[in-house]
Amino acid sequence: MTEEKKKAKVAEALTTDGEFMLEPVPLDARRSTRSQFMVWIGFGYAVTGLIVGGNLAGYGGTGGMGPMMAFWAIALGMGALYVMTSFLGVAAQKTGYNLALLSKFSYGSKGVVIPLFIMSLLTLGWFASIAGMVGEVWGKWIGNPSGITVINPENFGMEGMNPISLEEFLACAIFGAVFTYTAVRGMSAIEKVATVFSPLILIVAVIAGVVFIAQAGGVGPFLNEAGKLGGMGLGDGITIVVGSWIAGAIMGVDMFRFNKSVKAVWLCAAACFVMTNPILNFVGYIGVVVNGEFNYVFWMLGAGIVLAILGVVVWTTALWTTDNSELYCNSMYTGPALDVFGVKAQRKTIVIVIGVLGTILGAAAFYQLFFADFINALGAIAPPLAAPILADFFVVGKEKKYDHKALEKQPAVRWAGVISFAVGAVLGFVFQYVTALPYGLPSGLFALLVSFVLYIIIYKVTPDAKTDAKVVAELGK
């Protein structure tokens, strides 16, 4: 393809959508490192960071763990996510492929439906949960002047959970619509939102943590109080941390394909897993130890009108950037999955449909009723999803194998990918919910390693290796 034709192709894609749902992102359309870095700062600011920190401190009856063990759970969990996300990002950056295109080489042209379907469900669940989180804060601030209760969680066996008021229901619906609109606009709109609000988000979170420590009487008294916690093992703590972000780690593929360099991939991943989310983990941990509540915005709501407004604004805008990414990436999974079955759908149409569905679920208390089980299952079952991609790209695959011309030459099913993921997912579930691993090892990460090794072994004894050799030979002609 000549340089003129390449430029024409880029111009055409940018005119119609510019998100390259079914084709690689060319170098001409890559985004600046600064803008992508700010997206990852905003992406990393998710309320799950606070919830996870709260769980490590015993919120929800988990028993919790002392400050040093909590530190290691956060460090090891976030470290594993950082490494996994970065390597997936390197594969995406070098090829320009989104998850759908990248997965064809390890799952097959039709087998790719498996990771895409799972990620579609996960991102839908996250979008609904985050919309519910925003609605909850607005409902707490506004109160219930209408006196109308839309949903009472106690009717579903959720004792001690506040009812969903009409005000909270409407707030969730309104902001779900706003988040959907900006996700329709694509990556450029997500970057604009993140660039404006990300610095403020970090500042407020750090200040909240400092205030809580001061309320405890200083670092010494805080550590003494936190040292009384116990009951949760390190492996369970790591699994909770990984579960809170495994979907985001895999979603990173669809954002890293816009990066201009491998260095930018490692930097952007650090913005989320080193700079942002660990801070929220610690703030959530501190909040529960000091006040019994992981969400510092609830404290701000009772600390005067100025802090209340600041808290609600920061909370809403922070989760705005996260929910944008969830919905944007969902379209990158749903669209190609439909395409496998011959159904052509525009990205913007998918975003609107999924956004409406997610908003309905969020307003219907998906977050309040199902979120805790949702992230625990994620931490155990989802990590093996990435193993076939990593093993294929970095171990058994060759650079020529990922040539753009090879995209349409992939077999329908790559059995190495399908089988290794299935085994890993089952093991993750068993070790999380049936029988614990020895030495308190984290179930999800263990399952990922098993899937990784299993892929390499199965690849050599199935037709996959011969198929790749044939494809590479044809490309070399």
Secondary structure, 3 states (H helix, E strand, C coil): CCHHHHHHHHHHHHHHCCCCCCCCCCHHHCCCHHHHHHHHHHHHCCHHHHHHHHHHCCCCCCCCCCHHHHHHHHHHHHHHHHHHHHHHHHHHHHHCCCHHHHHHHHHCCCCCHHHHHHHHHHHHHHHHHHHHHHHHHHHHHHCCCCCCEEECHHHHCCCCCCCEEHHHHHHHHHHHHHHHHHHHHCHHHHHHHHHHHHHHHHHHHHHHHHHHHHHCCCHHHHHHHHCCCCCCCHHHHHHHHHHHHHHHHHHHHHHHCCCCCHHHHHHHHHHHHHHHHHHHHHHHHHHHHHHCCCCHHHHHHCCCHHHHHHHHHHHHHHHHHHHHHHHHHHHHHHHHHHHHCCCCCCHHHHHHHHHHHHHHHHHCCHHHHHHHHHHHHHHHHCHHHHHHHHHHHHHHCCHHHHCHHHHHHCCCCCHHHHHHHHHHHHHHHHHHHCCCCHHHCCHHHHHHHHHHHHHHHHHHHCCHHHHHHHHHHHHHC
